[in-house]
Amino acid sequence: MTTTLPRPSRPSIAPPTGPLPSLPVPKSRSSNISPASRTSSASLLPSPASATRAVSSSALPQRPIPKTHSNSTSNVPTLSANDSPAGPLPPGKTLRKTISIGAFPQPPKHVGRTASHPPSPLSASSTPSSDTLDQRLSSGSKTTPSRTGSVRKTVPRASAGGRGLLAKSPLTPPSLLNGSGESVSVVNTGHLSLPSPPQSRNSSAQGSYATSATTFEDIGEDESRGRSDSKNTADRSSVHKDGKGNVLVSVRIRPEVGTGDSKQELDWDINGKRSLVSYKGREGGDYYYDNVFDTQDNNARVYDAAAKRLVRRVMEGYHGTVFAYGMTGTGKTFSMQGTATNPGVIPLAITDIFSYIRETPHREFLLRVSYLEIYNEKIHDLLAGPVATGLNGQPAAQEEIKLREDSKRGVYATPLKEEIVQSPTQLLRVIARGDNARRVAGTQFNVRSSRSHAVVQIVVESRERVPGGVASLKESKRSAMVPGGVRVSTLSLIDLAGSEKAADNKERRTEGSHINKSLLTLGTVIARLSSDKDKSGSDKDKASKDKHLPYRDSKLTRLLQPALSGNSLVSILCTIQIGSSGSIAAAHSHTGETLNTLKFASRAKNNIVSHAKKVDESLGSGADAGSRALLDRYRMEIQELRKQLEEQNRAKESKEESKEDEKEREKDEEEEKVRELEDKQRHEEQMLEMQLARTALKERIEHLNRLILSSKSLGVNNRSFSSMSLQNRGSLLSNSGEFRPISARSSGSHATLDVPGHPSLPMEGSEEGDSLGENGDGTASQAAQIQSLQADLADKNRYISTLEKRLLQARRSSHSRVSMTLSHKMAGSSEDGGLVATIAEKDAEILNLRAQLEDKEKMIAALTSAGKKRENAHEVGSDGSPGSRRTSHQRSESSSGSLRVKGSPINSVGLLPQKSERDLADVTRMLDEMISGRVDNANGARQSSLRPVTEDR
Ligand SMILES: Nc1ncnc2c1ncn2[C@@H]1O[C@H](COP(=O)(O)OP(=O)(O)OP(=O)(O)O)[C@@H](O)[C@H]1O
């Protein structure tokens, strides 16, 4: 099984808690109310129609007084023995002397019925006990020797009669199904509030349904338990053979209203225990039926004996039909619907249906209900709701409901609304709604006479549940297998309109003629069933027989065709009224009608042959969608929906996956952005660092340039002095012309960057105490200068290497992090170009600095060698030449003199030997060239290197 269909509310053991259907006001409708005005029928206030009826009812005595119809031109079907299509019956002869009994319920032996203690509607079944049956069967006589249990002896008339009429009086409690909102009382009675008939109504295995598991194929067995005499054994065999056991006929006598102690009543003998009705008057005789209910029997007993078993069979898969037949006002509606305190066949069947469902956990059920009426030979849907009003204020034309026939469904009305119901309360509400819409009117004989035949159809679909619990249910769902087919059976509960004499009112007369005509057709069909039954043995014959039967003469017989022709289990409840509380004429009329009803019942019992079989379980597949059981269609729909759900789930999952992907992508993008931001920040930091480094470098270069320029300017202006300048490098010439050795380092101090390890330099213009040297001849000063220059050089070297390192770092990080990351995005951008250019500049700067460094190293080397040579020369001079020790003044003079005489500076001084002088001159020249050349280069480079930086800024 692939699906689990909605189950009727299982915990219905508890009383229904919801509000019960709003019940209609009695007499709220009349036949002169058009279908369009049906809506008003639900009103709780008396309607004009009810007022009309009130008048008509008040015009009548408390109980309708039948008129004398001796010379009436009535069109009532008078199915007397003489004019019966079945042929005349001999006077005084019963139509049926032996009966087919107990086809439906088998009475529990312990349950008996006593006249003084009418059974409670909730008590166990009170069908006649087997003793009674035995007694009845053993009598076998036309006359009834014993009057035990007869109406005369046992009926407390006043109370019974009072109950009868009051039920339909506007002041009396309304009918259970069409009363006026007696929901509380309904609940209080317990009939509907305890939807657990197994306990309350003894439908359990211990009760009257001890054989509930049997089917109608078991009927022979059931019957054999209820009969013992040979006569009935013979009858039983015939019953079993021809299927008459599937037809149950019961007669119910309505209690009298008023005193009712008329002579007519004395002519009747009602023996419920023997299921016998005896009439001693003209055309009298004994009439045996399956059940005879006397005036004390309540609806529960009627249901238990006449319908309960049939209802159970329907639940097991048989079609079943229960209908009430009888003269107007005899209690058909009372028996079918009942009252709040005395629920009838319909509500009791509903309770039993749900009890059965509760007791059958291995099957699942689906119930749908429809409710129609045949009024003036037209079918109306009682569940269709109010008829819409057209533009002209007239009721809109409704599609006519027609009867159709197919092999699967038999005869059915279409289009007809079907409602799926899931609880007894819901089903009762639906039926109450239909009752509200049904046409009723006050007549001479019944203040609330049904003017139509009403048909409630409950379709029961059921199928086996999946055995093995949830696991196998899942398994079968997966394989889309259905464990069993769907069984569809129908329970038809029919309240016929009563046959009646011609009414004064024209409308009533029209209605009456239609009612009577259809009832006459019904009688005719049933009578002909009897005449044809011997001729038709086979199915083929049956079909040809059906053709000759006038089913189509009326809508009622057409609708009942499947039941009457044997496809259904049938239970007929005939209602009669034997007394007369009116005039003698009325009593006569009653007697005639009662006898007609009794004859109809006997013919039905004798003639209707039912071969009802359990319906086949259809697997649903193959059949067209329309004819498929709803349970099947639901299963397929559920499968389809489940498939859709799975697809939706899959789509949702993939959507969620892609959503997650997108989220991840977004996350990645965010991370990328953060990374880029960090890179950018780092880049900016590096740029700042580089700029700082560049500034420092620039200043350092300026400083160095200043130093170099001062040396150069000295060397360039006076070549001879340049040699001195080598000695006094870094010294400044005082205004007075005296040499005042000043540390060259001091001039650059202001520009010195705070380079780690760089010695702090003295302020510009400060003097060094030992600037003249310890000898005062400049030798020491030169050495000091050399030292100072060396220290300076070391500083520069360190600084340059620091700068180099930082530049290298900057370049690396720029290349790796910034340029690499951004190059693909910002390829060709001006910033990138600028960066590359900056790096190139830095490289050039480094190269320049390196070159300067080299120069300086060379200078130092030259100075060092010059210093050494001078020392040597000095040593030579001091060996023998006086005046070798000169004042600084003299030296300066000679120097200046040598400077002045370009090309022979040393000669002019004449202090150094020739070779040494030449060497020194070479060195000096070389230094001059180097300095001038390098400084020019450095200046050019500086300017070029500074330019972009300035531009950058
Ligand atoms: N067994 C009964 N016990 C008490 N009252 C009864 C019984 N049978 C019928 N009555 C009362 O008799 C009146 C007529 O009954 P009901 O309307 O059921 O007759 P009917 O056969 O349906 O008539 P119609 O064919 O005109 O519709 C109602 O007031 C009903 O309460």
PDBQT file of the ligand as one rigid body, heavy atoms in Angstrom, charges set to zero:
ROOT
HETATM    1  N1  LIG A1001     -43.909   4.367  16.647  1.00  0.00    +0.000 N 
HETATM    2  C1  LIG A1001     -44.272   5.593  16.924  1.00  0.00    +0.000 A 
HETATM    3  N2  LIG A1001     -44.229   6.025  18.176  1.00  0.00    +0.000 NA
HETATM    4  C2  LIG A1001     -44.587   7.269  18.464  1.00  0.00    +0.000 A 
HETATM    5  N3  LIG A1001     -44.964   8.172  17.549  1.00  0.00    +0.000 NA
HETATM    6  C3  LIG A1001     -45.029   7.809  16.299  1.00  0.00    +0.000 A 
HETATM    7  C4  LIG A1001     -44.663   6.519  15.901  1.00  0.00    +0.000 A 
HETATM    8  N4  LIG A1001     -44.814   6.422  14.582  1.00  0.00    +0.000 NA
HETATM    9  C5  LIG A1001     -45.242   7.631  14.165  1.00  0.00    +0.000 A 
HETATM   10  N5  LIG A1001     -45.360   8.460  15.181  1.00  0.00    +0.000 N 
HETATM   11  C6  LIG A1001     -45.801   9.851  15.092  1.00  0.00    +0.000 C 
HETATM   12  O1  LIG A1001     -46.781   9.928  14.103  1.00  0.00    +0.000 OA
HETATM   13  C7  LIG A1001     -46.630  11.092  13.340  1.00  0.00    +0.000 C 
HETATM   14  C8  LIG A1001     -46.495  10.766  11.892  1.00  0.00    +0.000 C 
HETATM   15  O2  LIG A1001     -45.353  10.051  11.750  1.00  0.00    +0.000 OA
HETATM   16  P1  LIG A1001     -44.411  10.183  10.446  1.00  0.00    +0.000 P 
HETATM   17  O3  LIG A1001     -44.335  11.556  10.020  1.00  0.00    +0.000 OA
HETATM   18  O4  LIG A1001     -43.211   9.460  10.748  1.00  0.00    +0.000 OA
HETATM   19  O5  LIG A1001     -45.296   9.431   9.419  1.00  0.00    +0.000 OA
HETATM   20  P2  LIG A1001     -44.913   9.135   7.915  1.00  0.00    +0.000 P 
HETATM   21  O6  LIG A1001     -45.246   7.768   7.645  1.00  0.00    +0.000 OA
HETATM   22  O7  LIG A1001     -43.582   9.524   7.651  1.00  0.00    +0.000 OA
HETATM   23  O8  LIG A1001     -45.894  10.112   7.156  1.00  0.00    +0.000 OA
HETATM   24  P3  LIG A1001     -45.719  10.732   5.694  1.00  0.00    +0.000 P 
HETATM   25  O9  LIG A1001     -45.741   9.639   4.764  1.00  0.00    +0.000 OA
HETATM   26  O10 LIG A1001     -46.900  11.627   5.557  1.00  0.00    +0.000 OA
HETATM   27  O11 LIG A1001     -44.487  11.439   5.706  1.00  0.00    +0.000 OA
HETATM   28  C9  LIG A1001     -45.474  11.803  13.898  1.00  0.00    +0.000 C 
HETATM   29  O12 LIG A1001     -45.857  12.807  14.741  1.00  0.00    +0.000 OA
HETATM   30  C10 LIG A1001     -44.722  10.761  14.633  1.00  0.00    +0.000 C 
HETATM   31  O13 LIG A1001     -44.037  11.303  15.709  1.00  0.00    +0.000 OA
ENDROOT
TORSDOF 0
